[in-house]
C-alpha cells in the first residue's frame, strides 16, 4: 500500500474519532455504563432470557408456561428499550452507523460485488 493512502486512512480514522457522531455515541455509551437503573433493567432482561430458555427446555413454545415466560421477556426488553438513556444510545448509534455506511458507500462506490 502506498504511504499516501495509509496517511489518508489514518486521517479518516482521526476524523471519525473526533466527529460529533462518534463523540455523541461514546458519551451515550458512557452514560449507560454508569447508570444503575439501566444496569438493573439489563439484568432483569438477561434473567428473563434465561427463564424463557429454561421454560422452553421443559414446555413447548405454545404452552401457557412458555407464553407467560415470553411475555415477561418482552416486557423486560420493552422497559429496557424505553429508558431515556437507552433511547439516546440507540439514536446515537443509528446516526453513527448512517455516517459509517455513507463513508463505506463512497469508498467502495463503483466496485461490483
C-alpha positions in Angstrom: 0.0 0.0 0.0 1.2 3.5 -0.8 2.3 5.7 2.1 -0.1 8.4 0.9 -3.0 6.0 1.0 -2.1 4.9 4.5 -1.8 8.6 5.6 -5.3 9.2 4.1 -6.7 6.2 6.0 -5.2 7.4 9.3 -6.6 10.9 8.6 -10.0 9.4 8.1 -9.7 7.4 11.3 -8.7 10.6 13.2 -11.7 12.5 11.7 -14.1 9.7 12.7 -12.8 9.6 16.2 -13.2 13.3 16.6 -16.6 13.5 14.8 -19.7 14.7 16.6 -21.4 11.5 15.7 -18.7 9.3 17.4 -18.3 11.6 20.4 -22.1 11.7 20.9 -22.2 7.9 20.7 -19.3 7.5 23.2 -21.0 9.9 25.6 -24.3 7.9 25.4 -22.4 4.7 25.9 -20.6 6.1 29.0 -24.0 7.2 30.3 -25.3 3.7 30.0 -22.3 2.1 31.7 -22.6 4.4 34.7 -26.3 4.1 35.3 -27.7 1.8 38.0 -31.2 1.8 36.6 -30.0 0.7 33.2 -27.9 -2.0 34.8 -30.9 -3.3 36.7 -33.1 -3.3 33.7 -30.4 -5.1 31.7 -30.0 -7.6 34.4 -33.8 -8.2 34.6 -33.8 -8.7 30.8 -31.0 -11.2 31.0 -32.7 -13.1 33.7 -35.9 -13.1 31.7 -34.0 -14.6 28.7 -32.6 -17.4 31.0 -36.1 -18.1 32.4 -37.6 -18.3 28.9 -34.8 -20.6 27.6 -35.3 -22.8 30.7 -39.0 -22.9 30.1 -38.5 -24.0 26.5 -36.4 -26.9 27.8 -39.5 -28.3 29.6 -42.5 -27.0 27.7 -43.5 -26.5 24.1 -43.2 -23.0 22.6 -47.0 -22.6 22.6 -47.6 -23.8 26.1 -49.1 -21.4 28.7 -45.8 -21.5 30.6 -43.8 -20.6 27.6 -46.2 -17.9 26.5 -46.2 -16.4 30.0 -42.4 -16.5 30.1 -42.2 -14.9 26.7 -44.5 -12.2 27.8 -42.3 -11.4 30.8 -39.2 -11.4 28.5 -41.0 -9.0 26.1 -41.9 -6.7 28.9 -38.3 -6.7 30.3 -36.9 -5.8 26.8 -39.6 -3.1 26.4 -38.8 -1.5 29.7 -35.1 -1.5 28.9 -35.6 0.0 25.5 -37.9 2.7 26.8 -35.3 4.0 29.2 -34.3 7.5 28.1 -30.5 6.7 28.2 -31.0 3.6 26.1 -33.1 5.6 23.6 -30.3 8.2 23.5 -27.7 5.4 23.0 -29.7 3.7 20.2 -30.3 7.0 18.5 -26.7 8.0 18.6 -25.7 4.5 17.4 -28.1 4.8 14.4 -26.6 8.2 13.5 -23.0 6.9 13.7 -23.9 3.8 11.6 -25.5 6.1 9.0 -22.2 8.1 8.8 -20.2 4.9 8.5 -22.5 3.5 5.8 -22.1 6.7 3.9 -18.3 6.6 4.1 -18.3 2.9 3.1 -20.5 3.6 0.1 -18.3 6.4 -1.1 -15.1 4.4 -0.6 -16.5 1.4 -2.5 -18.6 3.2 -5.0 -18.4 1.6 -8.4 -16.9 -1.6 -7.2 -19.1 -4.5 -8.1 -19.5 -7.5 -5.8 
